[in-house]
């Protein structure tokens, strides 16, 4: 059970790190998508 908990904790950290890397590597894409969609809706 302990090993399983450690594996889950590691997988969760890996997911957070991967998401953080994507947001850091592609900050401009996310910033552009938000205002663009807002203008399109208007």
N, C-alpha and C positions, 0 to 999 in steps of 0.2 A: 504493500500500500504506500509505503514511504517513497519507494522508487517511482511509483506511478505519479505521486504528487509532484515529485521533482521534475519529471518529464513534462507534466502539464505546465508547471511554472516556467520551465525553459521555453516551451513552445509559445506560451503567452508572451514572454519577453522578446522572443524572436519576431513575433508578429508586430509588436509595438515598435521594435527597432526597424523592421522593414518599412512599416508605414511612415515612421519618422524620416527615414532615408528618402522615401519617395517625395514627401512634402518638402524636404530640404532641397532635393535635386530638381524638383519641378514646382517651385513656388510661383513662378510667373504664370504657368499654365492654369493653376487654380485661381489666381487673382484675375486672370483674363476671363476665365469662364464665368465667374460670378457676375461681373458688371455686364458682360455681353448678354447673358441670359436675362438680366434685369432690363436692359435696353430693348431686347427682342420682345419681352412681354409688354412693355409700354407701347 
